[in-house]
Amino acid sequence: MASKQEQMNELQKKNLEAAMRLAQLSIENSQRIMEIQVTTAKRLFEEGVQNAKALSSAKDPKGLMELRTNYAQSTTEQMLACARQIAEITAATQAEVGKLVGEQLTSGSTDMFEAMQKMFKGMPISDQNALGAMQTAMDTTRAAFEQMTRASTEAFQAMTQQGTQGRR
């Protein structure tokens, strides 16, 4: 009985370690995104103050319109750059989470399958078909998750490539 409890404890430990890695990844990327947002906001505020000063000293309507147009263009470019950086961080995070979850599904399904095999071996009825069905279900789940991760990563890359081509 103690060996079964030890096996379950080991599975729980592995799951906890994976959850901690995911939490750490989330915290680090959230910090990076907040830094980007704060830097962009500061820069936009400073430019806004400079623009207001320049607008107050404009002598003619043409100069006023040029200042407004330049400020709007600069603001738009900076906001797009900020969004692009956040999207890149998000894509990298998504890929890393996909990798971690895939690893967890792979090792977790193997560990769970082995634990179930040992548990069923100790029982009077040993149904190999049930074990095979469970392993197939776990493998199918892992494969589907990996496929979804690849598809979403490819879609994001295509979207960012289109955005890059549109700016040229």
KEDREN-837768 format. One record per residue: x, y, z of N, C-alpha, C, O in turn; residue number from 1. Coordinates in nm, 3 decimals, always signed. Layout:
! residues N
      n.u      n.v      n.w     ca.u     ca.v     ca.w      c.u      c.v      c.w      o.u      o.v      o.w  num
        X        Y        Z        X        Y        Z        X        Y        Z        X        Y        Z  NUM
...
This chain:
! residues 168
      n.u      n.v      n.w     ca.u     ca.v     ca.w      c.u      c.v      c.w      o.u      o.v      o.w  num
   +0.082   -0.120   +0.000   +0.000   +0.000   +0.000   +0.086   +0.126   +0.000   +0.052   +0.226   -0.062    1
   +0.198   +0.117   +0.072   +0.286   +0.235   +0.078   +0.344   +0.267   -0.059   +0.364   +0.384   -0.091    2
   +0.373   +0.163   -0.140   +0.430   +0.190   -0.272   +0.331   +0.262   -0.362   +0.369   +0.348   -0.442    3
   +0.202   +0.228   -0.350   +0.101   +0.298   -0.429   +0.089   +0.443   -0.385   +0.074   +0.533   -0.467    4
   +0.096   +0.464   -0.254   +0.090   +0.601   -0.203   +0.213   +0.679   -0.248   +0.203   +0.796   -0.284    5
   +0.329   +0.615   -0.247   +0.452   +0.681   -0.294   +0.440   +0.718   -0.442   +0.484   +0.825   -0.484    6
   +0.381   +0.627   -0.521   +0.362   +0.656   -0.664   +0.271   +0.776   -0.683   +0.300   +0.864   -0.765    7
   +0.162   +0.781   -0.608   +0.070   +0.894   -0.620   +0.137   +1.023   -0.573   +0.116   +1.129   -0.632    8
   +0.217   +1.014   -0.468   +0.289   +1.132   -0.420   +0.387   +1.182   -0.526   +0.403   +1.303   -0.545    9
   +0.452   +1.090   -0.593   +0.548   +1.127   -0.699   +0.475   +1.195   -0.815   +0.523   +1.294   -0.870   10
   +0.359   +1.141   -0.852   +0.279   +1.204   -0.958   +0.235   +1.344   -0.918   +0.242   +1.438   -0.998   11
   +0.191   +1.358   -0.795   +0.150   +1.490   -0.746   +0.268   +1.587   -0.743   +0.252   +1.705   -0.774   12
   +0.384   +1.538   -0.707   +0.504   +1.623   -0.703   +0.539   +1.672   -0.844   +0.569   +1.790   -0.863   13
   +0.533   +1.583   -0.941   +0.561   +1.622   -1.079   +0.460   +1.725   -1.129   +0.496   +1.821   -1.196   14
   +0.334   +1.703   -1.096   +0.229   +1.798   -1.137   +0.250   +1.934   -1.071   +0.230   +2.037   -1.134   15
   +0.288   +1.933   -0.945   +0.313   +2.058   -0.874   +0.432   +2.132   -0.935   +0.428   +2.254   -0.950   16
   +0.537   +2.059   -0.968   +0.654   +2.122   -1.031   +0.617   +2.184   -1.166   +0.662   +2.294   -1.198   17
   +0.537   +2.115   -1.242   +0.492   +2.169   -1.372   +0.406   +2.294   -1.351   +0.420   +2.392   -1.424   18
   +0.319   +2.290   -1.254   +0.235   +2.407   -1.225   +0.321   +2.525   -1.181   +0.293   +2.640   -1.218   19
   +0.424   +2.499   -1.104   +0.513   +2.606   -1.060   +0.590   +2.666   -1.178   +0.609   +2.787   -1.184   20
   +0.633   +2.582   -1.271   +0.702   +2.633   -1.390   +0.608   +2.720   -1.473   +0.648   +2.825   -1.523   21
   +0.484   +2.677   -1.488   +0.386   +2.755   -1.563   +0.357   +2.888   -1.493   +0.346   +2.992   -1.558   22
   +0.345   +2.885   -1.361   +0.320   +3.008   -1.287   +0.437   +3.104   -1.300   +0.417   +3.224   -1.319   23
   +0.558   +3.054   -1.290   +0.678   +3.138   -1.303   +0.685   +3.199   -1.442   +0.716   +3.318   -1.456   24
   +0.657   +3.121   -1.543   +0.655   +3.170   -1.680   +0.551   +3.281   -1.697   +0.578   +3.383   -1.760   25
   +0.436   +3.259   -1.640   +0.330   +3.359   -1.648   +0.369   +3.489   -1.579   +0.346   +3.597   -1.632   26
   +0.428   +3.478   -1.463   +0.471   +3.597   -1.388   +0.578   +3.673   -1.465   +0.570   +3.795   -1.479   27
   +0.678   +3.603   -1.515   +0.787   +3.668   -1.589   +0.735   +3.741   -1.713   +0.775   +3.854   -1.740   28
   +0.647   +3.676   -1.787   +0.595   +3.739   -1.908   +0.500   +3.853   -1.877   +0.495   +3.952   -1.951   29
   +0.425   +3.842   -1.770   +0.339   +3.953   -1.729   +0.424   +4.075   -1.692   +0.389   +4.188   -1.726   30
   +0.535   +4.051   -1.625   +0.626   +4.161   -1.591   +0.683   +4.226   -1.716   +0.690   +4.348   -1.725   31
   +0.723   +4.144   -1.813   +0.777   +4.199   -1.937   +0.673   +4.283   -2.010   +0.704   +4.391   -2.060   32
   +0.550   +4.235   -2.015   +0.443   +4.308   -2.082   +0.416   +4.440   -2.010   +0.398   +4.543   -2.074   33
   +0.412   +4.436   -1.876   +0.388   +4.560   -1.801   +0.500   +4.661   -1.823   +0.474   +4.781   -1.834   34
   +0.624   +4.613   -1.829   +0.737   +4.703   -1.855   +0.723   +4.770   -1.991   +0.747   +4.890   -2.005   35
   +0.684   +4.694   -2.090   +0.664   +4.750   -2.225   +0.553   +4.855   -2.221   +0.568   +4.963   -2.278   36
   +0.444   +4.824   -2.154   +0.332   +4.917   -2.147   +0.370   +5.045   -2.074   +0.335   +5.155   -2.117   37
   +0.441   +5.032   -1.962   +0.481   +5.151   -1.885   +0.578   +5.237   -1.965   +0.565   +5.359   -1.969   38
   +0.675   +5.173   -2.029   +0.771   +5.248   -2.111   +0.700   +5.322   -2.224   +0.727   +5.439   -2.250   39
   +0.610   +5.254   -2.289   +0.534   +5.317   -2.399   +0.449   +5.432   -2.347   +0.444   +5.538   -2.409   40
   +0.383   +5.412   -2.236   +0.298   +5.518   -2.179   +0.381   +5.640   -2.140   +0.340   +5.753   -2.166   41
   +0.497   +5.619   -2.080   +0.584   +5.731   -2.043   +0.629   +5.808   -2.167   +0.623   +5.931   -2.171   42
   +0.672   +5.733   -2.267   +0.718   +5.796   -2.390   +0.606   +5.876   -2.458   +0.628   +5.988   -2.505   43
   +0.487   +5.819   -2.461   +0.374   +5.888   -2.522   +0.335   +6.012   -2.442   +0.298   +6.114   -2.500   44
   +0.343   +6.004   -2.312   +0.312   +6.120   -2.229   +0.412   +6.232   -2.255   +0.374   +6.348   -2.272   45
   +0.540   +6.196   -2.257   +0.644   +6.298   -2.281   +0.627   +6.362   -2.418   +0.639   +6.484   -2.433   46
   +0.598   +6.280   -2.518   +0.574   +6.335   -2.652   +0.448   +6.420   -2.656   +0.443   +6.520   -2.727   47
   +0.348   +6.381   -2.579   +0.225   +6.459   -2.573   +0.250   +6.598   -2.514   +0.195   +6.697   -2.562   48
   +0.333   +6.604   -2.411   +0.368   +6.733   -2.351   +0.445   +6.818   -2.451   +0.417   +6.937   -2.468   49
   +0.543   +6.757   -2.518   +0.622   +6.830   -2.618   +0.531   +6.877   -2.732   +0.545   +6.989   -2.782   50
   +0.439   +6.791   -2.773   +0.347   +6.827   -2.881   +0.257   +6.943   -2.840   +0.232   +7.034   -2.919   51
   +0.209   +6.940   -2.715   +0.122   +7.050   -2.668   +0.198   +7.183   -2.668   +0.143   +7.287   -2.704   52
   +0.324   +7.179   -2.627   +0.406   +7.300   -2.629   +0.425   +7.348   -2.773   +0.414   +7.468   -2.801   53
   +0.453   +7.255   -2.861   +0.474   +7.292   -3.002   +0.345   +7.346   -3.062   +0.350   +7.442   -3.140   54
   +0.232   +7.288   -3.030   +0.104   +7.335   -3.083   +0.072   +7.477   -3.034   +0.015   +7.558   -3.107   55
   +0.109   +7.504   -2.910   +0.079   +7.638   -2.856   +0.165   +7.746   -2.921   +0.130   +7.864   -2.919   56
   +0.277   +7.706   -2.977   +0.363   +7.805   -3.042   +0.349   +7.807   -3.194   +0.421   +7.881   -3.261   57
   +0.259   +7.726   -3.248   +0.239   +7.723   -3.394   +0.182   +7.857   -3.440   +0.093   +7.914   -3.376   58
   +0.233   +7.904   -3.551   +0.195   +8.036   -3.602   +0.082   +8.031   -3.705   +0.001   +8.124   -3.714   59
   +0.077   +7.924   -3.783   -0.023   +7.920   -3.890   -0.097   +7.785   -3.889   -0.049   +7.689   -3.830   60
   -0.212   +7.778   -3.953   -0.292   +7.655   -3.955   -0.218   +7.538   -4.021   -0.235   +7.423   -3.979   61
   -0.138   +7.566   -4.123   -0.064   +7.459   -4.191   +0.036   +7.395   -4.094   +0.047   +7.272   -4.087   62
   +0.109   +7.477   -4.021   +0.205   +7.425   -3.923   +0.136   +7.347   -3.813   +0.187   +7.245   -3.765   63
   +0.019   +7.395   -3.772   -0.061   +7.328   -3.671   -0.103   +7.189   -3.719   -0.094   +7.092   -3.643   64
   -0.149   +7.178   -3.841   -0.193   +7.050   -3.897   -0.075   +6.953   -3.913   -0.090   +6.833   -3.890   65
   +0.041   +7.006   -3.953   +0.159   +6.920   -3.966   +0.200   +6.863   -3.831   +0.234   +6.745   -3.821   66
   +0.198   +6.946   -3.728   +0.232   +6.899   -3.594   +0.135   +6.790   -3.547   +0.177   +6.688   -3.494   67
   +0.006   +6.813   -3.568   -0.094   +6.714   -3.528   -0.078   +6.584   -3.605   -0.087   +6.475   -3.548   68
   -0.054   +6.596   -3.735   -0.036   +6.478   -3.817   +0.087   +6.398   -3.774   +0.081   +6.276   -3.760   69
   +0.198   +6.467   -3.753   +0.322   +6.401   -3.709   +0.303   +6.333   -3.574   +0.348   +6.221   -3.553   70
   +0.234   +6.402   -3.482   +0.211   +6.345   -3.350   +0.122   +6.221   -3.361   +0.149   +6.119   -3.297   71
   +0.017   +6.228   -3.441   -0.073   +6.113   -3.458   +0.001   +5.995   -3.520   -0.019   +5.881   -3.480   72
   +0.086   +6.023   -3.618   +0.161   +5.916   -3.683   +0.259   +5.852   -3.584   +0.270   +5.730   -3.577   73
   +0.330   +5.935   -3.510   +0.425   +5.884   -3.411   +0.356   +5.800   -3.305   +0.404   +5.692   -3.268   74
   +0.243   +5.849   -3.257   +0.167   +5.775   -3.156   +0.120   +5.641   -3.210   +0.131   +5.539   -3.142   75
   +0.069   +5.641   -3.331   +0.022   +5.517   -3.392   +0.136   +5.417   -3.408   +0.119   +5.299   -3.377   76
   +0.250   +5.463   -3.455   +0.365   +5.374   -3.473   +0.410   +5.314   -3.341   +0.443   +5.196   -3.333   77
   +0.412   +5.396   -3.237   +0.456   +5.346   -3.107   +0.356   +5.246   -3.048   +0.395   +5.146   -2.987   78
   +0.228   +5.274   -3.067   +0.127   +5.181   -3.018   +0.134   +5.048   -3.094   +0.118   +4.941   -3.033   79
   +0.157   +5.053   -3.225   +0.171   +4.930   -3.303   +0.296   +4.853   -3.261   +0.294   +4.730   -3.252   80
   +0.404   +4.924   -3.237   +0.527   +4.858   -3.192   +0.505   +4.790   -3.057   +0.551   +4.678   -3.034   81
   +0.435   +4.858   -2.969   +0.402   +4.801   -2.838   +0.317   +4.676   -2.855   +0.345   +4.573   -2.793   82
   +0.214   +4.684   -2.938   +0.127   +4.569   -2.962   +0.205   +4.453   -3.023   +0.181   +4.337   -2.989   83
   +0.296   +4.484   -3.113   +0.378   +4.380   -3.176   +0.466   +4.310   -3.072   +0.476   +4.187   -3.073   84
   +0.528   +4.388   -2.984   +0.613   +4.327   -2.880   +0.530   +4.238   -2.788   +0.574   +4.129   -2.751   85
   +0.413   +4.285   -2.751   +0.326   +4.205   -2.664   +0.283   +4.077   -2.736   +0.277   +3.970   -2.675   86
   +0.251   +4.089   -2.864   +0.211   +3.972   -2.942   +0.326   +3.871   -2.951   +0.304   +3.750   -2.944   87
   +0.448   +3.920   -2.968   +0.564   +3.831   -2.975   +0.585   +3.759   -2.842   +0.614   +3.639   -2.840   88
   +0.571   +3.832   -2.733   +0.583   +3.770   -2.600   +0.474   +3.666   -2.581   +0.498   +3.557   -2.530   89
   +0.354   +3.701   -2.623   +0.241   +3.608   -2.610   +0.264   +3.482   -2.692   +0.236   +3.371   -2.644   90
   +0.314   +3.497   -2.813   +0.341   +3.380   -2.897   +0.450   +3.292   -2.836   +0.438   +3.170   -2.833   91
   +0.555   +3.356   -2.786   +0.663   +3.279   -2.723   +0.611   +3.208   -2.598   +0.647   +3.093   -2.572   92
   +0.528   +3.276   -2.523   +0.470   +3.216   -2.403   +0.380   +3.100   -2.440   +0.385   +2.995   -2.376   93
   +0.299   +3.120   -2.543   +0.210   +3.013   -2.587   +0.290   +2.890   -2.629   +0.254   +2.778   -2.596   94
   +0.399   +2.912   -2.701   +0.482   +2.800   -2.744   +0.544   +2.729   -2.624   +0.549   +2.606   -2.619   95
   +0.591   +2.807   -2.527   +0.652   +2.748   -2.408   +0.550   +2.672   -2.325   +0.577   +2.563   -2.275   96
   +0.431   +2.731   -2.309   +0.325   +2.662   -2.234   +0.287   +2.534   -2.307   +0.268   +2.430   -2.245   97
   +0.276   +2.541   -2.439   +0.245   +2.421   -2.516   +0.349   +2.312   -2.497   +0.317   +2.194   -2.484   98
   +0.474   +2.354   -2.496   +0.583   +2.259   -2.474   +0.574   +2.197   -2.335   +0.585   +2.075   -2.319   99
   +0.553   +2.282   -2.233   +0.544   +2.231   -2.096   +0.424   +2.139   -2.078   +0.436   +2.033   -2.015  100
   +0.310   +2.178   -2.132   +0.191   +2.095   -2.119   +0.209   +1.964   -2.196   +0.169   +1.858   -2.150  101
   +0.270   +1.973   -2.313   +0.297   +1.852   -2.391   +0.388   +1.756   -2.314   +0.364   +1.635   -2.311  102
   +0.492   +1.813   -2.253   +0.582   +1.730   -2.172   +0.506   +1.668   -2.055   +0.523   +1.550   -2.024  103
   +0.422   +1.750   -1.993   +0.345   +1.701   -1.879   +0.248   +1.592   -1.921   +0.233   +1.491   -1.852  104
   +0.182   +1.612   -2.036   +0.089   +1.510   -2.085   +0.164   +1.381   -2.118   +0.118   +1.271   -2.087  105
   +0.280   +1.397   -2.181   +0.357   +1.279   -2.220   +0.405   +1.203   -2.097   +0.379   +1.083   -2.083  106
   +0.475   +1.273   -2.007   +0.528   +1.204   -1.890   +0.416   +1.166   -1.794   +0.420   +1.061   -1.731  107
   +0.315   +1.253   -1.784   +0.203   +1.223   -1.694   +0.124   +1.103   -1.739   +0.084   +1.020   -1.658  108
   +0.101   +1.093   -1.871   +0.024   +0.978   -1.919   +0.104   +0.849   -1.902   +0.048   +0.744   -1.869  109
   +0.234   +0.857   -1.924   +0.318   +0.739   -1.906   +0.320   +0.698   -1.759   +0.302   +0.580   -1.726  110
   +0.343   +0.797   -1.671   +0.346   +0.768   -1.527   +0.213   +0.713   -1.479   +0.208   +0.617   -1.403  111
   +0.104   +0.777   -1.524   -0.029   +0.734   -1.482   -0.057   +0.593   -1.534   -0.112   +0.510   -1.462  112
   -0.019   +0.568   -1.659   -0.041   +0.435   -1.716   +0.035   +0.329   -1.637   -0.021   +0.223   -1.606  113
   +0.161   +0.356   -1.604   +0.240   +0.260   -1.527   +0.181   +0.238   -1.388   +0.175   +0.126   -1.339  114
   +0.137   +0.349   -1.325   +0.076   +0.336   -1.192   -0.052   +0.253   -1.199   -0.077   +0.171   -1.111  115
   -0.132   +0.275   -1.304   -0.256   +0.199   -1.318   -0.227   +0.052   -1.346   -0.295   -0.037   -1.295  116
   -0.123   +0.027   -1.427   -0.087   -0.113   -1.454   -0.050   -0.183   -1.324   -0.094   -0.295   -1.298  117
   +0.031   -0.117   -1.242   +0.071   -0.177   -1.115   -0.048   -0.197   -1.024   -0.059   -0.298   -0.954  118
   -0.138   -0.099   -1.024   -0.256   -0.109   -0.939   -0.346   -0.224   -0.985   -0.395   -0.301   -0.902  119
   -0.367   -0.236   -1.119   -0.452   -0.343   -1.170   -0.389   -0.480   -1.151   -0.460   -0.580   -1.136  120
   -0.255   -0.486   -1.152   -0.189   -0.615   -1.133   -0.215   -0.670   -0.994   -0.218   -0.791   -0.974  121
   -0.235   -0.581   -0.898   -0.262   -0.625   -0.762   -0.407   -0.664   -0.741   -0.442   -0.716   -0.635  122
   -0.491   -0.640   -0.838   -0.633   -0.673   -0.826   -0.660   -0.810   -0.886   -0.585   -0.858   -0.972  123
   -0.767   -0.873   -0.840   -0.797   -1.007   -0.894   -0.835   -1.005   -1.042   -0.810   -1.103   -1.112  124
   -0.894   -0.896   -1.090   -0.933   -0.888   -1.231   -0.838   -0.791   -1.300   -0.826   -0.676   -1.259  125
   -0.773   -0.836   -1.404   -0.679   -0.751   -1.478   -0.729   -0.739   -1.621   -0.719   -0.834   -1.699  126
   -0.782   -0.624   -1.655   -0.839   -0.602   -1.788   -0.740   -0.523   -1.874   -0.730   -0.400   -1.862  127
   -0.668   -0.593   -1.959   -0.569   -0.530   -2.045   -0.635   -0.438   -2.149   -0.575   -0.339   -2.190  128
   -0.757   -0.470   -2.190   -0.828   -0.385   -2.286   -0.856   -0.248   -2.225   -0.845   -0.146   -2.294  129
   -0.892   -0.245   -2.098   -0.919   -0.118   -2.031   -0.790   -0.034   -2.024   -0.792   +0.086   -2.048  130
   -0.679   -0.100   -1.991   -0.552   -0.029   -1.986   -0.513   +0.024   -2.123   -0.466   +0.138   -2.135  131
   -0.532   -0.055   -2.224   -0.500   -0.011   -2.361   -0.587   +0.105   -2.404   -0.539   +0.199   -2.468  132
   -0.714   +0.100   -2.369   -0.805   +0.210   -2.403   -0.764   +0.338   -2.331   -0.769   +0.446   -2.389  133
   -0.724   +0.326   -2.205   -0.680   +0.445   -2.130   -0.555   +0.504   -2.192   -0.545   +0.626   -2.208  134
   -0.459   +0.419   -2.228   -0.334   +0.468   -2.289   -0.364   +0.535   -2.423   -0.307   +0.640   -2.453  135
   -0.452   +0.476   -2.502   -0.491   +0.534   -2.630   -0.555   +0.671   -2.611   -0.526   +0.765   -2.684  136
   -0.643   +0.681   -2.512   -0.709   +0.809   -2.484   -0.607   +0.915   -2.443   -0.616   +1.030   -2.488  137
   -0.512   +0.879   -2.359   -0.409   +0.974   -2.316   -0.321   +1.016   -2.434   -0.288   +1.134   -2.448  138
   -0.282   +0.921   -2.517   -0.200   +0.952   -2.634   -0.275   +1.042   -2.732   -0.217   +1.134   -2.790  139
   -0.403   +1.015   -2.751   -0.485   +1.095   -2.842   -0.498   +1.238   -2.790   -0.487   +1.334   -2.867  140
   -0.519   +1.252   -2.661   -0.529   +1.386   -2.600   -0.399   +1.463   -2.618   -0.401   +1.580   -2.656  141
   -0.286   +1.397   -2.593   -0.157   +1.463   -2.609   -0.134   +1.505   -2.753   -0.090   +1.617   -2.779  142
   -0.164   +1.417   -2.847   -0.145   +1.447   -2.990   -0.235   +1.563   -3.034   -0.193   +1.650   -3.110  143
   -0.359   +1.563   -2.986   -0.452   +1.672   -3.021   -0.401   +1.805   -2.966   -0.408   +1.908   -3.034  144
   -0.351   +1.803   -2.845   -0.300   +1.927   -2.786   -0.179   +1.977   -2.864   -0.167   +2.096   -2.892  145
   -0.089   +1.887   -2.898   +0.029   +1.926   -2.977   -0.012   +1.983   -3.112   +0.047   +2.081   -3.158  146
   -0.112   +1.924   -3.176   -0.160   +1.973   -3.305   -0.221   +2.112   -3.290   -0.197   +2.199   -3.373  147
   -0.301   +2.133   -3.185   -0.361   +2.266   -3.162   -0.253   +2.370   -3.137   -0.263   +2.483   -3.185  148
   -0.150   +2.334   -3.062   -0.041   +2.428   -3.033   +0.031   +2.466   -3.161   +0.060   +2.583   -3.184  149
   +0.061   +2.366   -3.245   +0.128   +2.394   -3.372   +0.042   +2.483   -3.461   +0.091   +2.579   -3.520  150
   -0.086   +2.452   -3.470   -0.176   +2.528   -3.557   -0.189   +2.673   -3.510   -0.186   +2.764   -3.592  151
   -0.202   +2.694   -3.380   -0.216   +2.832   -3.330   -0.085   +2.908   -3.346   -0.087   +3.028   -3.373  152
   +0.029   +2.842   -3.329   +0.158   +2.908   -3.349   +0.175   +2.947   -3.495   +0.219   +3.058   -3.524  153
   +0.140   +2.857   -3.587   +0.150   +2.887   -3.730   +0.056   +3.001   -3.769   +0.092   +3.087   -3.849  154
   -0.065   +3.002   -3.712   -0.160   +3.109   -3.742   -0.108   +3.243   -3.692   -0.121   +3.345   -3.761  155
   -0.049   +3.244   -3.574   +0.006   +3.369   -3.521   +0.122   +3.417   -3.607   +0.133   +3.536   -3.637  156
   +0.209   +3.325   -3.647   +0.322   +3.364   -3.731   +0.274   +3.420   -3.864   +0.330   +3.518   -3.913  157
   +0.173   +3.359   -3.922   +0.118   +3.410   -4.049   +0.058   +3.548   -4.029   +0.073   +3.635   -4.115  158
   -0.009   +3.569   -3.917   -0.070   +3.699   -3.889   +0.038   +3.807   -3.873   +0.023   +3.917   -3.925  159
   +0.145   +3.775   -3.800   +0.250   +3.875   -3.780   +0.325   +3.901   -3.910   +0.370   +4.013   -3.932  160
   +0.340   +3.801   -3.995   +0.405   +3.822   -4.124   +0.322   +3.911   -4.214   +0.376   +3.995   -4.285  161
   +0.189   +3.895   -4.211   +0.100   +3.981   -4.289   +0.107   +4.124   -4.238   +0.106   +4.218   -4.317  162
   +0.112   +4.140   -4.106   +0.121   +4.273   -4.048   +0.251   +4.341   -4.085   +0.254   +4.462   -4.110  163
   +0.359   +4.264   -4.090   +0.489   +4.320   -4.129   +0.490   +4.360   -4.274   +0.544   +4.465   -4.309  164
   +0.430   +4.279   -4.361   +0.425   +4.309   -4.503   +0.335   +4.428   -4.531   +0.362   +4.506   -4.623  165
   +0.229   +4.444   -4.452   +0.137   +4.556   -4.472   +0.201   +4.691   -4.440   +0.159   +4.793   -4.495  166
   +0.301   +4.693   -4.352   +0.366   +4.820   -4.314   +0.470   +4.864   -4.415   +0.514   +4.979   -4.415  167
   +0.509   +4.772   -4.501   +0.616   +4.806   -4.598   +0.564   +4.887   -4.711   +0.640   +4.924   -4.801  168
